[in-house]
């Protein structure tokens, strides 16, 4: 058996595009999909509302989110870790 145990919770990695709500961030997740007929790769994206308990994330941060129980009408994800912080100019 391998030493790593596979996680059963669904996780995604995306970029924070809005942090205007209290304890909630909007995360944009982009994925590349090959067109079935033409073979060209297309970038598809989805936005998810995720729970940020610390309320410390800023726009541009790359975060990992995991599926959780419904926390509100639109919020069913929680931020598990910060992959990369945004560069301040």
C-alpha positions in Angstrom: 0.0 0.0 0.0 1.1 3.5 -0.6 2.0 5.8 2.3 -0.3 8.6 1.2 -4.0 8.3 1.9 -6.2 9.7 -0.8 -8.5 12.5 0.4 -12.2 11.8 0.1 -13.2 15.4 0.1 -13.4 17.3 -3.2 -10.8 20.1 -3.4 -10.1 22.8 -6.0 -7.4 25.4 -6.5 -8.3 28.9 -7.6 -7.7 32.7 -7.4 -9.6 35.0 -5.0 -11.4 37.6 -7.1 -13.5 39.2 -4.3 -13.2 39.6 -0.5 -15.9 42.2 0.0 -18.2 40.0 2.1 -17.6 39.2 5.7 -15.9 35.8 6.2 -16.6 34.9 2.6 -14.4 35.1 -0.5 -15.2 34.5 -4.2 -12.8 32.0 -5.8 -12.4 31.7 -9.6 -11.4 28.2 -10.6 -10.2 27.8 -14.2 -9.7 24.5 -16.0 -8.5 23.6 -19.5 -10.8 21.4 -21.6 -10.1 20.0 -25.0 -12.7 20.7 -27.6 -14.3 17.4 -28.7 -14.3 18.2 -32.4 -11.5 20.6 -33.1 -9.0 19.6 -30.4 -8.3 23.1 -29.3 -7.9 23.7 -25.5 -10.5 26.1 -24.1 -10.3 27.7 -20.6 -13.5 27.2 -18.7 -14.1 28.9 -15.4 -16.5 28.7 -12.4 -16.9 31.0 -9.4 -17.4 29.6 -5.9 -18.2 31.3 -2.6 -15.9 29.9 0.1 -15.9 30.4 3.9 -12.8 32.3 5.2 -12.9 32.1 9.0 -9.8 34.3 9.5 -11.1 37.0 7.0 -7.5 37.7 6.1 -7.4 36.8 2.4 -7.0 39.4 -0.3 -7.8 39.6 -4.0 -5.2 37.8 -6.1 -4.4 35.1 -3.5 -4.3 31.5 -4.8 -6.1 29.3 -2.4 -7.3 25.7 -2.1 -11.0 25.1 -1.2 -12.7 22.0 0.0 -16.3 21.0 -0.2 -18.3 21.2 3.0 -21.8 21.2 4.3 -24.0 24.2 3.2 -23.1 27.3 5.2 -25.5 29.6 3.4 -27.6 29.6 0.3 -24.6 29.9 -2.0 -21.7 29.0 0.2 -20.7 25.3 0.3 -16.9 25.5 0.2 -14.3 26.3 2.9 -10.7 27.7 2.4 -8.3 25.0 3.5 -5.0 26.6 2.7 -3.3 29.5 1.0 -1.2 28.3 -1.9 0.3 31.6 -2.8 -0.2 35.2 -1.7 -0.8 38.1 -4.1 2.2 40.3 -5.0 1.6 43.9 -3.6 2.7 46.6 -6.0 
